[in-house]
Structure formats: C-alpha cells, structure tokens
Amino acid sequence: MGLKRPPSLGAGLVAVQAVDFGWVALNYAGLERAEIQPGYSALSSIHLAHMPYTHSLPAALIWSVAGALIYRLIDRRGGWGPALVIGALVFSHWLLDFLVHQPDLLLFPGGPMVGLGWWTNAPLGIAAEMAVLLGGFLIYAFSTRARSAAGNWAPWALLALLVGVQCLNWFGPTPPDIWAMLPQALAAYTLIAAAGFWLDRVREPKTITATG
Ligand SMILES: [Zn+2]
C-alpha cells in the first residue's frame, strides 16, 4: 500500500507552513495584521487580529488546491497522488491551528471566529504538538531509508531542530512586537524547509526501487 512516489519532504515542510509563509508576507504588505499580546495563550502570545487571506477556512481550502496544483506542475513524476498529499498537508495547518488557537480563525466571510484554544492549557498544548511532531517523525523515519552515511543521522538533526524551534516558541522570550517576530518566524520556517530538502538528498522513500 502507499504511494509509488511520496512527495518530497522539503515540499511537505513548505506545504504545512505555506499559510504561515503567506502570513509573514501579507503582514509586511499590510494586508493582514497579527499582534503580540503577552499572555494571550499560555503557549503563544500572537493574536491573529486580521488574517482572512491565510488563516480563514475558505482561504485554507484555496491555498490547499493551489498547493496541489503547483506541486503537480513542479513534480510530474508521481502523478496526482503526491500532489493530493501536498494539498492535504497545506490544509492540515488550518485544522491543527483550529485545535490550538484561541478563537481568532475566521470560519467564513462575515462568520464567527473559531479555535478550540488548546494553547491556553500548556500541558494539553505541549502534548498535542509533541504527538503530531513525533508521529510525523516516525512515519517519515520508517517510510524512508538512508542513501548515504549522512542519511542515517539527518532525521535526528531535523528532529532536534524541530524540537528546538518548538521549545524556543513555548519558553523563549516574547518578542516586543510583531515586527521583531516576523523575521524570526520567517527564518525558522525557511530553515525547517531547507532541512527537509537536504533530507530528500540523503534519504529516499522505501517504495522507490533501485531502478526507480
Ligand atoms: Zn498558522
């Protein structure tokens, strides 16, 4: 079972962060607005004051369709399967944000703001985020194999990076304002995606045969 050619990990890490890359760009463009509110949630001080183009449900669906189409154009080897996985990964961001955010995610234009607020409960938020992180890590580690010596330790380096960024996010100092936060966020998203593309070079899916 499974896809003949799963999507690239680097592309997957861009996909799950796609609306957050968008959030950074649109805040700089003045089209969206997030603000730092110390103590907004136990685990996050970012309030999404006005983010309809990246963090509303309709926007997330549009980003997901766009993500699938773009991946289909870029990586033609695997057909629609991996492209649909990429689309689902883009959308998973909104679903997971819905679990942890306070109600600041727009359900539909003119509709209510939603969010279950798990970030207001630190143990629950930390357990949920670690479960998703470790679950994803295990799926990746068991469905790929090393192509080189670096491929043996590369997943551990990525795991350390992800846990490190996560801990900084939870326990690090609160940025004074959103303009101090945006470059840090962009650097973290980019570093994580770059690490994924590096892993794509040193590991390969187990479903790919020697001739594939
Ligand atoms: Zn987000």
py3Dmol code that shows the C-alpha trace and the ligand (Angstrom):
import py3Dmol

protein = """\
ATOM      1  CA  MET A   1       0.000   0.000   0.000  1.00  0.00           C
ATOM      2  CA  GLY A   2       1.013   3.576  -0.325  1.00  0.00           C
ATOM      3  CA  LEU A   3       2.104   5.984  -2.960  1.00  0.00           C
ATOM      4  CA  LYS A   4       4.554   4.816  -5.581  1.00  0.00           C
ATOM      5  CA  ARG A   5       6.365   8.092  -5.143  1.00  0.00           C
ATOM      6  CA  PRO A   6       5.618  10.039  -1.982  1.00  0.00           C
ATOM      7  CA  PRO A   7       6.107  13.796  -2.197  1.00  0.00           C
ATOM      8  CA  SER A   8       9.436  15.301  -1.244  1.00  0.00           C
ATOM      9  CA  LEU A   9       9.876  16.017   2.476  1.00  0.00           C
ATOM     10  CA  GLY A  10      11.116  19.519   1.668  1.00  0.00           C
ATOM     11  CA  ALA A  11       7.955  20.216  -0.324  1.00  0.00           C
ATOM     12  CA  GLY A  12       5.916  18.730   2.515  1.00  0.00           C
ATOM     13  CA  LEU A  13       7.538  21.052   5.035  1.00  0.00           C
ATOM     14  CA  VAL A  14       6.860  24.019   2.750  1.00  0.00           C
ATOM     15  CA  ALA A  15       3.245  22.789   2.427  1.00  0.00           C
ATOM     16  CA  VAL A  16       2.492  22.529   6.146  1.00  0.00           C
ATOM     17  CA  GLN A  17       3.957  26.010   6.628  1.00  0.00           C
ATOM     18  CA  ALA A  18       2.557  27.544   3.419  1.00  0.00           C
ATOM     19  CA  VAL A  19      -0.087  29.740   5.050  1.00  0.00           C
ATOM     20  CA  ASP A  20       2.465  30.852   7.630  1.00  0.00           C
ATOM     21  CA  PHE A  21       4.875  31.945   4.875  1.00  0.00           C
ATOM     22  CA  GLY A  22       1.839  33.785   3.495  1.00  0.00           C
ATOM     23  CA  TRP A  23       1.056  35.280   6.870  1.00  0.00           C
ATOM     24  CA  VAL A  24       4.535  36.798   7.135  1.00  0.00           C
ATOM     25  CA  ALA A  25       4.396  38.211   3.586  1.00  0.00           C
ATOM     26  CA  LEU A  26       0.887  39.672   3.969  1.00  0.00           C
ATOM     27  CA  ASN A  27       1.737  41.298   7.314  1.00  0.00           C
ATOM     28  CA  TYR A  28       4.677  43.037   5.624  1.00  0.00           C
ATOM     29  CA  ALA A  29       2.365  44.008   2.755  1.00  0.00           C
ATOM     30  CA  GLY A  30      -0.108  45.487   5.234  1.00  0.00           C
ATOM     31  CA  LEU A  31      -2.941  43.224   4.069  1.00  0.00           C
ATOM     32  CA  GLU A  32      -3.066  41.109   7.224  1.00  0.00           C
ATOM     33  CA  ARG A  33      -2.353  42.007  10.811  1.00  0.00           C
ATOM     34  CA  ALA A  34      -1.135  39.921  13.732  1.00  0.00           C
ATOM     35  CA  GLU A  35      -0.157  41.443  17.046  1.00  0.00           C
ATOM     36  CA  ILE A  36       1.824  40.414  20.107  1.00  0.00           C
ATOM     37  CA  GLN A  37      -0.371  40.173  23.199  1.00  0.00           C
ATOM     38  CA  PRO A  38       1.682  38.797  26.115  1.00  0.00           C
ATOM     39  CA  GLY A  39      -0.320  36.078  27.859  1.00  0.00           C
ATOM     40  CA  TYR A  40      -2.843  35.723  25.003  1.00  0.00           C
ATOM     41  CA  SER A  41      -2.456  31.950  25.360  1.00  0.00           C
ATOM     42  CA  ALA A  42      -0.206  30.042  27.743  1.00  0.00           C
ATOM     43  CA  LEU A  43       1.830  28.826  24.762  1.00  0.00           C
ATOM     44  CA  SER A  44       1.521  31.727  22.303  1.00  0.00           C
ATOM     45  CA  SER A  45       1.353  35.495  22.521  1.00  0.00           C
ATOM     46  CA  ILE A  46       0.347  36.006  18.872  1.00  0.00           C
ATOM     47  CA  HIS A  47      -3.173  37.250  18.279  1.00  0.00           C
ATOM     48  CA  LEU A  48      -4.379  36.957  14.682  1.00  0.00           C
ATOM     49  CA  ALA A  49      -6.107  40.330  14.586  1.00  0.00           C
ATOM     50  CA  HIS A  50      -6.988  40.278  10.876  1.00  0.00           C
ATOM     51  CA  MET A  51      -5.822  37.312   8.802  1.00  0.00           C
ATOM     52  CA  PRO A  52      -8.631  36.378   6.391  1.00  0.00           C
ATOM     53  CA  TYR A  53      -6.365  35.564   3.418  1.00  0.00           C
ATOM     54  CA  THR A  54      -4.250  32.917   5.128  1.00  0.00           C
ATOM     55  CA  HIS A  55      -5.992  31.697   8.292  1.00  0.00           C
ATOM     56  CA  SER A  56      -9.696  31.552   7.396  1.00  0.00           C
ATOM     57  CA  LEU A  57     -11.289  28.250   6.405  1.00  0.00           C
ATOM     58  CA  PRO A  58     -12.082  29.288   2.789  1.00  0.00           C
ATOM     59  CA  ALA A  59      -8.577  30.699   2.365  1.00  0.00           C
ATOM     60  CA  ALA A  60      -7.045  27.473   3.703  1.00  0.00           C
ATOM     61  CA  LEU A  61      -9.054  25.482   1.136  1.00  0.00           C
ATOM     62  CA  ILE A  62      -7.912  27.744  -1.703  1.00  0.00           C
ATOM     63  CA  TRP A  63      -4.274  27.536  -0.555  1.00  0.00           C
ATOM     64  CA  SER A  64      -4.618  23.712  -0.449  1.00  0.00           C
ATOM     65  CA  VAL A  65      -5.954  23.451  -4.007  1.00  0.00           C
ATOM     66  CA  ALA A  66      -3.244  25.851  -5.197  1.00  0.00           C
ATOM     67  CA  GLY A  67      -0.594  23.809  -3.367  1.00  0.00           C
ATOM     68  CA  ALA A  68      -1.724  20.579  -5.032  1.00  0.00           C
ATOM     69  CA  LEU A  69      -1.780  22.191  -8.496  1.00  0.00           C
ATOM     70  CA  ILE A  70       1.627  23.806  -8.073  1.00  0.00           C
ATOM     71  CA  TYR A  71       3.162  20.524  -6.886  1.00  0.00           C
ATOM     72  CA  ARG A  72       1.574  18.674  -9.818  1.00  0.00           C
ATOM     73  CA  LEU A  73       3.259  21.140 -12.188  1.00  0.00           C
ATOM     74  CA  ILE A  74       6.651  21.040 -10.479  1.00  0.00           C
ATOM     75  CA  ASP A  75       6.980  17.288  -9.851  1.00  0.00           C
ATOM     76  CA  ARG A  76       5.415  15.428 -12.773  1.00  0.00           C
ATOM     77  CA  ARG A  77       6.881  12.023 -11.955  1.00  0.00           C
ATOM     78  CA  GLY A  78       4.355  10.902  -9.372  1.00  0.00           C
ATOM     79  CA  GLY A  79       1.040  11.900 -10.966  1.00  0.00           C
ATOM     80  CA  TRP A  80      -1.773  13.241  -8.827  1.00  0.00           C
ATOM     81  CA  GLY A  81      -1.091  11.103  -5.715  1.00  0.00           C
ATOM     82  CA  PRO A  82       1.742  13.130  -4.205  1.00  0.00           C
ATOM     83  CA  ALA A  83       0.088  16.384  -5.341  1.00  0.00           C
ATOM     84  CA  LEU A  84      -3.044  15.491  -3.355  1.00  0.00           C
ATOM     85  CA  VAL A  85      -0.884  14.674  -0.327  1.00  0.00           C
ATOM     86  CA  ILE A  86       0.681  18.139  -0.615  1.00  0.00           C
ATOM     87  CA  GLY A  87      -2.777  19.726  -0.809  1.00  0.00           C
ATOM     88  CA  ALA A  88      -3.860  17.813   2.313  1.00  0.00           C
ATOM     89  CA  LEU A  89      -0.697  18.909   4.110  1.00  0.00           C
ATOM     90  CA  VAL A  90      -1.416  22.565   3.289  1.00  0.00           C
ATOM     91  CA  PHE A  91      -4.922  22.166   4.707  1.00  0.00           C
ATOM     92  CA  SER A  92      -3.738  20.280   7.809  1.00  0.00           C
ATOM     93  CA  HIS A  93      -2.239  23.576   9.011  1.00  0.00           C
ATOM     94  CA  TRP A  94      -5.688  25.147   9.430  1.00  0.00           C
ATOM     95  CA  LEU A  95      -7.126  22.058  11.133  1.00  0.00           C
ATOM     96  CA  LEU A  96      -4.273  21.922  13.639  1.00  0.00           C
ATOM     97  CA  ASP A  97      -4.407  25.701  14.170  1.00  0.00           C
ATOM     98  CA  PHE A  98      -8.152  25.253  14.853  1.00  0.00           C
ATOM     99  CA  LEU A  99      -7.317  22.893  17.727  1.00  0.00           C
ATOM    100  CA  VAL A 100      -4.739  25.119  19.422  1.00  0.00           C
ATOM    101  CA  HIS A 101      -5.666  28.730  18.606  1.00  0.00           C
ATOM    102  CA  GLN A 102      -7.975  30.874  20.673  1.00  0.00           C
ATOM    103  CA  PRO A 103     -10.989  31.791  18.519  1.00  0.00           C
ATOM    104  CA  ASP A 104      -9.197  34.012  16.003  1.00  0.00           C
ATOM    105  CA  LEU A 105      -9.653  31.902  12.850  1.00  0.00           C
ATOM    106  CA  LEU A 106     -12.415  33.121  10.537  1.00  0.00           C
ATOM    107  CA  LEU A 107     -14.876  30.345   9.601  1.00  0.00           C
ATOM    108  CA  PHE A 108     -16.296  32.128   6.532  1.00  0.00           C
ATOM    109  CA  PRO A 109     -16.609  35.770   5.413  1.00  0.00           C
ATOM    110  CA  GLY A 110     -18.858  37.520   7.933  1.00  0.00           C
ATOM    111  CA  GLY A 111     -18.945  34.356  10.051  1.00  0.00           C
ATOM    112  CA  PRO A 112     -17.678  33.564  13.539  1.00  0.00           C
ATOM    113  CA  MET A 113     -14.080  33.306  14.710  1.00  0.00           C
ATOM    114  CA  VAL A 114     -13.233  29.770  15.785  1.00  0.00           C
ATOM    115  CA  GLY A 115     -10.486  27.905  17.629  1.00  0.00           C
ATOM    116  CA  LEU A 116     -10.578  25.362  20.451  1.00  0.00           C
ATOM    117  CA  GLY A 117      -7.791  27.102  22.374  1.00  0.00           C
ATOM    118  CA  TRP A 118      -5.644  24.147  23.419  1.00  0.00           C
ATOM    119  CA  TRP A 119      -2.723  26.584  23.693  1.00  0.00           C
ATOM    120  CA  THR A 120      -4.428  28.108  26.750  1.00  0.00           C
ATOM    121  CA  ASN A 121      -3.753  24.809  28.546  1.00  0.00           C
ATOM    122  CA  ALA A 122       0.033  24.353  28.470  1.00  0.00           C
ATOM    123  CA  PRO A 123       0.189  20.586  29.225  1.00  0.00           C
ATOM    124  CA  LEU A 124      -2.544  19.841  26.663  1.00  0.00           C
ATOM    125  CA  GLY A 125      -0.972  22.104  24.026  1.00  0.00           C
ATOM    126  CA  ILE A 126       2.512  20.682  24.542  1.00  0.00           C
ATOM    127  CA  ALA A 127       1.255  17.075  24.490  1.00  0.00           C
ATOM    128  CA  ALA A 128      -0.747  17.682  21.305  1.00  0.00           C
ATOM    129  CA  GLU A 129       2.119  19.399  19.481  1.00  0.00           C
ATOM    130  CA  MET A 130       4.642  16.758  20.515  1.00  0.00           C
ATOM    131  CA  ALA A 131       2.265  13.962  19.465  1.00  0.00           C
ATOM    132  CA  VAL A 132       1.949  15.465  15.972  1.00  0.00           C
ATOM    133  CA  LEU A 133       5.692  16.146  15.727  1.00  0.00           C
ATOM    134  CA  LEU A 134       6.764  12.679  16.883  1.00  0.00           C
ATOM    135  CA  GLY A 135       4.015  10.972  14.873  1.00  0.00           C
ATOM    136  CA  GLY A 136       5.216  12.707  11.718  1.00  0.00           C
ATOM    137  CA  PHE A 137       8.818  11.880  12.547  1.00  0.00           C
ATOM    138  CA  LEU A 138       8.049   8.166  12.974  1.00  0.00           C
ATOM    139  CA  ILE A 139       6.053   7.990   9.732  1.00  0.00           C
ATOM    140  CA  TYR A 140       8.960   9.630   7.894  1.00  0.00           C
ATOM    141  CA  ALA A 141      11.708   7.598   9.568  1.00  0.00           C
ATOM    142  CA  PHE A 142      10.018   4.253   8.867  1.00  0.00           C
ATOM    143  CA  SER A 143       8.999   5.010   5.281  1.00  0.00           C
ATOM    144  CA  THR A 144      12.430   6.205   4.103  1.00  0.00           C
ATOM    145  CA  ARG A 145      15.979   4.832   4.166  1.00  0.00           C
ATOM    146  CA  ALA A 146      19.428   6.355   4.087  1.00  0.00           C
ATOM    147  CA  ARG A 147      21.168   6.836   0.738  1.00  0.00           C
ATOM    148  CA  SER A 148      24.419   7.935   2.336  1.00  0.00           C
ATOM    149  CA  ALA A 149      26.104   7.993   5.730  1.00  0.00           C
ATOM    150  CA  ALA A 150      24.614  11.421   6.431  1.00  0.00           C
ATOM    151  CA  GLY A 151      21.192   9.932   5.790  1.00  0.00           C
ATOM    152  CA  ASN A 152      21.496   7.880   8.969  1.00  0.00           C
ATOM    153  CA  TRP A 153      21.734  10.836  11.299  1.00  0.00           C
ATOM    154  CA  ALA A 154      19.954  13.503   9.254  1.00  0.00           C
ATOM    155  CA  PRO A 155      16.458  12.654  10.618  1.00  0.00           C
ATOM    156  CA  TRP A 156      17.774  13.117  14.163  1.00  0.00           C
ATOM    157  CA  ALA A 157      19.206  16.510  13.221  1.00  0.00           C
ATOM    158  CA  LEU A 158      15.814  17.543  11.812  1.00  0.00           C
ATOM    159  CA  LEU A 159      14.059  16.248  14.930  1.00  0.00           C
ATOM    160  CA  ALA A 160      16.442  18.252  17.139  1.00  0.00           C
ATOM    161  CA  LEU A 161      15.814  21.366  15.014  1.00  0.00           C
ATOM    162  CA  LEU A 162      12.030  20.963  15.220  1.00  0.00           C
ATOM    163  CA  VAL A 163      12.020  20.327  18.977  1.00  0.00           C
ATOM    164  CA  GLY A 164      14.451  23.219  19.483  1.00  0.00           C
ATOM    165  CA  VAL A 165      12.306  25.673  17.491  1.00  0.00           C
ATOM    166  CA  GLN A 166       9.241  24.410  19.329  1.00  0.00           C
ATOM    167  CA  CYS A 167      10.843  24.947  22.749  1.00  0.00           C
ATOM    168  CA  LEU A 168      12.005  28.460  21.779  1.00  0.00           C
ATOM    169  CA  ASN A 169       8.446  29.142  20.683  1.00  0.00           C
ATOM    170  CA  TRP A 170       6.993  27.957  24.001  1.00  0.00           C
ATOM    171  CA  PHE A 171       9.608  29.065  26.502  1.00  0.00           C
ATOM    172  CA  GLY A 172      11.734  31.697  24.726  1.00  0.00           C
ATOM    173  CA  PRO A 173      11.389  35.437  25.307  1.00  0.00           C
ATOM    174  CA  THR A 174       8.266  37.113  23.928  1.00  0.00           C
ATOM    175  CA  PRO A 175       9.204  39.445  21.031  1.00  0.00           C
ATOM    176  CA  PRO A 176       8.436  43.112  21.816  1.00  0.00           C
ATOM    177  CA  ASP A 177       6.216  43.486  18.762  1.00  0.00           C
ATOM    178  CA  ILE A 178       5.174  41.721  15.588  1.00  0.00           C
ATOM    179  CA  TRP A 179       7.938  43.386  13.535  1.00  0.00           C
ATOM    180  CA  ALA A 180      10.546  41.750  15.763  1.00  0.00           C
ATOM    181  CA  MET A 181       8.717  38.453  15.469  1.00  0.00           C
ATOM    182  CA  LEU A 182       8.230  38.261  11.670  1.00  0.00           C
ATOM    183  CA  PRO A 183      11.927  37.853  10.683  1.00  0.00           C
ATOM    184  CA  GLN A 184      12.398  35.195  13.380  1.00  0.00           C
ATOM    185  CA  ALA A 185       9.344  33.323  12.138  1.00  0.00           C
ATOM    186  CA  LEU A 186      10.461  33.537   8.508  1.00  0.00           C
ATOM    187  CA  ALA A 187      13.959  32.316   9.424  1.00  0.00           C
ATOM    188  CA  ALA A 188      12.529  29.336  11.325  1.00  0.00           C
ATOM    189  CA  TYR A 189      10.115  28.355   8.504  1.00  0.00           C
ATOM    190  CA  THR A 190      12.892  28.633   5.911  1.00  0.00           C
ATOM    191  CA  LEU A 191      15.424  26.677   7.972  1.00  0.00           C
ATOM    192  CA  ILE A 192      12.930  23.855   8.553  1.00  0.00           C
ATOM    193  CA  ALA A 193      12.001  23.659   4.854  1.00  0.00           C
ATOM    194  CA  ALA A 194      15.681  23.745   3.825  1.00  0.00           C
ATOM    195  CA  ALA A 195      16.425  20.888   6.230  1.00  0.00           C
ATOM    196  CA  GLY A 196      13.636  18.906   4.532  1.00  0.00           C
ATOM    197  CA  PHE A 197      15.173  19.394   1.064  1.00  0.00           C
ATOM    198  CA  TRP A 198      18.538  18.326   2.457  1.00  0.00           C
ATOM    199  CA  LEU A 199      16.964  15.120   3.851  1.00  0.00           C
ATOM    200  CA  ASP A 200      15.484  14.489   0.384  1.00  0.00           C
ATOM    201  CA  ARG A 201      19.070  14.269  -0.901  1.00  0.00           C
ATOM    202  CA  VAL A 202      20.459  11.941   1.756  1.00  0.00           C
ATOM    203  CA  ARG A 203      17.421   9.655   2.188  1.00  0.00           C
ATOM    204  CA  GLU A 204      14.869   8.106  -0.175  1.00  0.00           C
ATOM    205  CA  PRO A 205      11.420   6.537   0.106  1.00  0.00           C
ATOM    206  CA  LYS A 206      11.470   2.772   0.683  1.00  0.00           C
ATOM    207  CA  THR A 207       8.896   2.411  -2.099  1.00  0.00           C
ATOM    208  CA  ILE A 208      11.470   3.512  -4.708  1.00  0.00           C
ATOM    209  CA  THR A 209      13.280   0.521  -6.180  1.00  0.00           C
ATOM    210  CA  ALA A 210      16.952   0.584  -7.170  1.00  0.00           C
ATOM    211  CA  THR A 211      15.972   1.228 -10.771  1.00  0.00           C
ATOM    212  CA  GLY A 212      13.162   3.647  -9.954  1.00  0.00           C
TER     213      GLY A 212
END
"""
ligand_1 = """\
1
ZN
Zn -0.662 29.375 11.098
"""
view = py3Dmol.view(width=600, height=400)
view.addModel(protein, "pdb")
view.setStyle({"model": 0}, {"cartoon": {"style": "trace"}})
view.addModel(ligand_1, "xyz")
view.setStyle({"model": 1}, {"stick": {}})
view.zoomTo()
view.show()
